[in-house]
Amino acid sequence: MLPELITEIPGPASVALAEELRRYESHNVTYVDEAWPVFWKRAEGVNVWDEDGNRFLDMTAAFGVAGLGHGWSAPAMVEQSQVLVHGMGDVHPTRLKVETCQMLSALTYERWGAGRGKVVLSNSGFEAVESAMKTARVVTGRAGVLSFANSYHGMGYGALLGSGFEKFRQPFEDQLAARRVSLAFPRDDAGMERFEEALAGVDASGIGLVLVEPIQGRGGKIVPPDAFLPMLRSWCDQHGVLLACDEIFTGFNRTGRLFACEWSGVVPDLICVGKSMSGGFPISACVGKAEIMDAWPVSSGEALHTSTFLGNPVGCAMSVMSMKEHARAELAESVQGIGDYLKARLHGLRSPLIRDVRGRGLMLGVELAHQDGSPASDVAGGILGEMMQDGVFMLADGPAGNVLAWTPPFGVNREEVDYVLACLQARLEHHGGISA
Ligand SMILES: Cc1ncc(COP(=O)(O)O)c(C=O)c1O
């Protein structure tokens, strides 16, 4: 449904709540100013209603979580919460944990014809990345991680070690003792040549893991050339290094394939998933080829890696329900279809500020730059606030925050896309005039 606004944005209830939040939440967490944020009250499909009763269109799927639409897996949550809301994940588990692991295996390694997958469940995306890091340490005996500039893997210490976002990693660098090698993420053929040269020069001896997003998400929706993942795969094979695809953002049909690594036919040793796995419950997983995961020591009752909420039954129930839907081949096709439409419309935007339109499926980005080539972060930031005045939630990505990001729920329709694009065209014209 198109937006319906009945108050100023943000409305009085949001403004009052923001003041309270400022008083009680550590101020490093939520950005607050006179025009931000809007407090969400309920959501369904592609729509979100705020505390003031305004209806918005969500072009973010709330960080990519609501791929199937807001509230899609809520029935599983309601049903499960009536019988068991918390279990003892690594001591006395539930049937749902078994089903979740089975489905993760079926949708990854079994589907790729690579045998069974084995799973370490966790709560947040970064924890799944840390499971991958620990697995690599266990399997290879090497602590080093090779990752990419502008990669984003979350904020836990282990995940920060792989992160290419300098601003998040650097303040804690001295506490991250292990070795990290960072290479540029190639975005075109010339970048690919440079990458090949750089990779050839890497000393693999201390490296146990290559950690990569098949398409960089927060880094700015960057799709690497087709040869990139296959090249990493053969480098890893040559040097006995594990290849982990971080599909926390790209996974579960976001890019028009069930997993983005499928675009290149590469089977990673480990795959990290989260976000849209449950559609709203904090649950994530690191799945690996069975023979690799079997390098972990058998639990003696004291697991080498676990956590209190691991395999939470409500999260598992929502994941099983969501994954059954994600397994339908028609879903990937429909993401591709509406994604192609959105991308074509983005290419049709007219503004000298637009430097690039890129991405795959429903993971698209519009990079904005000034005439001198500098990132138009100021414009992108302004547009986010202005689009909220049109009833649209959007985010900006990229290290400079100048890439308008498009990751809506998959059910977004053409009328909604057309509405958002008409608003954006008007906002762009306001900022920079129309190109000749
Ligand atoms: C590719 C990728 N990996 C990991 C994460 C971290 O996930 P979480 O915020 O759930 O810890 C994110 C979050 O945006 C992500 O996009």
The ligand as a Gaussian input file, in Angstrom:
#p B3LYP/6-31G(d) Opt

LIG

0 1
 C       27.161000      -9.066000       5.308000
 C       26.877000      -8.873000       6.772000
 N       27.506000      -9.633000       7.658000
 C       27.280000      -9.517000       8.988000
 C       26.401000      -8.569000       9.460000
 C       26.204000      -8.436000      10.952000
 O       24.967000      -8.931000      11.334000
 P       24.373000      -8.515000      12.789000
 O       24.145000      -7.047000      12.729000
 O       23.109000      -9.326000      12.876000
 O       25.379000      -8.901000      13.802000
 C       25.718000      -7.752000       8.561000
 C       24.777000      -6.722000       9.042000
 O       24.360000      -5.840000       8.341000
 C       25.965000      -7.900000       7.174000
 O       25.358000      -7.126000       6.277000

